Amino acid sequence: MNRFPYDHAPAHFSEPPLSWGEGPAAVHPKALRDELIAAAEWVCQYLGQLPEAPVSRPMPGRRRARLHDAPLDRTGGELRQILDFVREEIAPFPTGNGHPAFFAWINSPPAPAGLIAELLASAINATCGMGENALMDLERGTVRILADLAGLPASTGGVLTSGGSMANLLALATARTWFLTRRGSGDGPAYDRDHARLTLYYNTQAHMSVAKAAACIGIPTHRLRPIPSDTQHRLDPAALRAAVTADQAAGLLPFCTVTTLGTTATGAVDPLEPVTALCRSTGMWHHADGAWGGLGAMVPALAHLYQGVADVDSMTVDPHKTLSVPVGCGALLVTDPEHLHTAFAHRASYLTPGEPATLPWLSHSTIELTRPGTRALTLWATLHHLGRDGVTTLLQHYLSLADRLRDKITASRRLELVAGGPWPVTCFRLTDTAGPDALHTRIAHRVQTAGRAYLATVTVHDQTVLRACLCNYRTRESDLDLLLREVLQAADSDCAEPTRCTTE
Ligand SMILES: Cc1ncc(COP(=O)(O)O)c(C=O)c1O
């Protein structure tokens, strides 16, 4: 038997490895080193040439099929094939969010510091759920830093998650346990009785992950209350109060209101103080979904909108959006972390913390047991590289790009600004046509397929409009000009087709 697959190593390497294991997973140390160096060189080259490459390109069906349908060979391959495979089969077909002219969704490019950290954390391969390891402490530390940046109190704890959707799910599960436990209906018939009356409130503009999370914890659609927003797309506190009062009168149990800090469609920030006041007076939990705009308190120009942020019960923050930490790194921050433990700490004989008692394991604050250390290290590395001032400057960069894009749209005779802000999202449409919904969908599609820029559509005031999100530290003013040129060119091409433009 070939104990070490040395055939994968360069021929001049004949010395045995020191301690690299045995069997098919083992590799020659030199082969690993060579491949890591080659991968690092490729990463630098890839990121360097991104602005010149198409933002995205359609993937031929047979290429897709190769990825879906390829069987696993009986015998293993060589390490060097991994880089070849990525270079040829994966990298040419990205979503596009690494490219400076990608504006479609709130998807950032990877921060270089996070890239390095991802590799290093994978080598350490810590499982950040049980036991003790340095990355778990680093996770506790980065959660504390995030809470501080968000303006939450020093008592705040929490966990890193795969993203904002998971953080919202954990938040609603925590709110539900908190609410029922306080009422003495944490279990038994009282649980069934009360659970069947739990009612959830959120801005109609809230991200769909809120309704999804509600479904996951067993709150049916008929007990979800999307509250109308005002003309600026912010949750209307008077409408919220009216809905809660009506539901209480009907014998329902309002248990949580979710506000959004930076709505997905238009970047609005819900008012925090009146919602917290209502939550306090009616016994509800206040969760703020700040996946996109949770760190807004750091920007002096936005700080007034974050008045009262320290009083929310929990907040979602998505470092993979706001800070360019490589995907997926979200966070749930809870001002009294004991509530997280009540919701998620479970005991098992095969998982017993050692003596003397250590800090609560992170698996006691979330649904996951085996959890990657990559989140903590990529977040720490990105924050460490930016520093506190760098975080503010990064956010200001997005905001100033959005301002400039809005100015350009306003200055154009053919474009109209529809909505956007204060978070850096800009919604706009064509003015020189009848402007039907399908036209804007086609324009977005034409821009996407041309491959020089990428944006998507969104529905605002019942109209389909174009939406550009600014969350890319590599985006420059010239990319904004390119985007608008592409939009106008796409509109011209569309109108050049005889049946298009005016007839819908
Ligand atoms: C406000 C808001 N909340 C939650 C999410 C979901 O976050 P994720 O995609 O990280 O799951 C998004 C995604 O865009 C969002 O904009």
The ligand as an SDF file (V2000), in Angstrom:
LIG
                    3D

 16 16  0  0  0  0  0  0  0  0999 V2000
  -32.0370   44.3840    6.5690 C   0  0  0  0  0  0  0  0  0  0  0  0
  -31.5810   42.9850    6.2690 C   0  0  0  0  0  0  0  0  0  0  0  0
  -31.7450   42.0270    7.2000 N   0  0  0  0  0  0  0  0  0  0  0  0
  -31.3540   40.7590    6.9920 C   0  0  0  0  0  0  0  0  0  0  0  0
  -30.7680   40.3900    5.8100 C   0  0  0  0  0  0  0  0  0  0  0  0
  -30.3420   38.9590    5.5970 C   0  0  0  0  0  0  0  0  0  0  0  0
  -28.9670   38.8720    5.7660 O   0  0  0  0  0  0  0  0  0  0  0  0
  -28.1420   37.6180    5.1800 P   0  0  0  0  0  0  0  0  0  0  0  0
  -28.2430   37.7270    3.7050 O   0  0  0  0  0  0  0  0  0  0  0  0
  -26.7750   37.8380    5.7130 O   0  0  0  0  0  0  0  0  0  0  0  0
  -28.7750   36.3800    5.7050 O   0  0  0  0  0  0  0  0  0  0  0  0
  -30.5720   41.3510    4.8090 C   0  0  0  0  0  0  0  0  0  0  0  0
  -29.9610   40.9910    3.5200 C   0  0  0  0  0  0  0  0  0  0  0  0
  -29.8090   41.7830    2.6340 O   0  0  0  0  0  0  0  0  0  0  0  0
  -30.9820   42.6880    5.0450 C   0  0  0  0  0  0  0  0  0  0  0  0
  -30.8350   43.6490    4.1290 O   0  0  0  0  0  0  0  0  0  0  0  0
  1  2  1  0
  2  3  1  0
  2 15  2  0
  3  4  2  0
  4  5  1  0
  5  6  1  0
  5 12  2  0
  6  7  1  0
  7  8  1  0
  8  9  2  0
  8 10  1  0
  8 11  1  0
 12 13  1  0
 12 15  1  0
 13 14  2  0
 15 16  1  0
M  END
$$$$
